[in-house]
Amino acid sequence: MAELRSLIYAIDQGTSSTRVIVFNLKWEVVTQHQVEFQSIYPEEKWCEVDPKVLLDTVKKVSLLTWIDIRISNVFYSALKKSRKI
């Protein structure tokens, strides 16, 4: 088990999935999980996703991750959402 406050919790949302990667303070991957979602392409080069779906996938992937780690061990967390032009 990781030491108290020794993990970095990163959430990455792309155009087709939400992923959580947990690193230790040496930037080694401790655990990671990914949940895919359906994107909508109303026009060429457009990508839309229902915001509720985005939130739901963050919740799902977080629950999967919390099976592997204790949230009290997280030192820092970050969210990154892709944006393509």
N, C-alpha and C positions, 0 to 999 in steps of 0.2 A: 504494500500500500504506500502511496506517495506521502511525503511529509506534509504537514499542515502548511497551507498557502504556497504550494510549490508548483502549481499547474497554470498553464495559459490555455484559455478556452476560446477557440475561434469558430465563429459561425460564418459560413460562406454561402450566399445564395446566388446561383447562376440562373441561366435561362431555362433549365430543365430539372434542377435539383437543389436541395438544401443539404449542406454538409457541415458537420461539426468535427473539428480536429482538436485534440487536446495534446499539448506539448508539455514537457517538463522544462525546467529552467535552462537546460542544455540544448533546447530546441529539438529533442528527440520526441517522436510521436509516441504517446502513451496509448491512445485509442482514437478511433474515428468511426463515424457512422454517416450514412447518406440516405436521404429519402427523395425519390423522384416525384415530379408533379407534371401535370399537363399544361403546356403553353398554348396560347391562341395566337395565330398569325393572320390578322385581318387584312393586311396588305403586305406587299413585298417589303422586306427589311423591318417590319413592325413585329414586336413580340409583346403580348399582354398576358398577365397572370392575375387571377382573382386575388385581391389582397388577403382575403380570408384563407385561401389555399396556402399562401406564403406563411401566414401566421401558424396555421395548422401543421405545416411541415417543420417549422422551427420547434414547436411543441413536441412533435413525434420524435425528431432526431435528438432533442435534448433528453427526453425520457430514456431513449436507448443508451445514450451516453452516461446518464446518471446511474445506470446499472453497473458500469465499470469504474466509476470514480465517486468520490464524495464531494459534493458541491462546496463544502467548507475548505477543501484543499485548493480551490481556485484562487489564484493570486490576481489574475487579470482576465478580462473577457473583451472580445471585439466582434463586431458584425460588419461584414462586407457584402454589399449587393452589387452585382455586375450591372454595368450600364454600357450598352453598345450603341454606337452612333452609325 
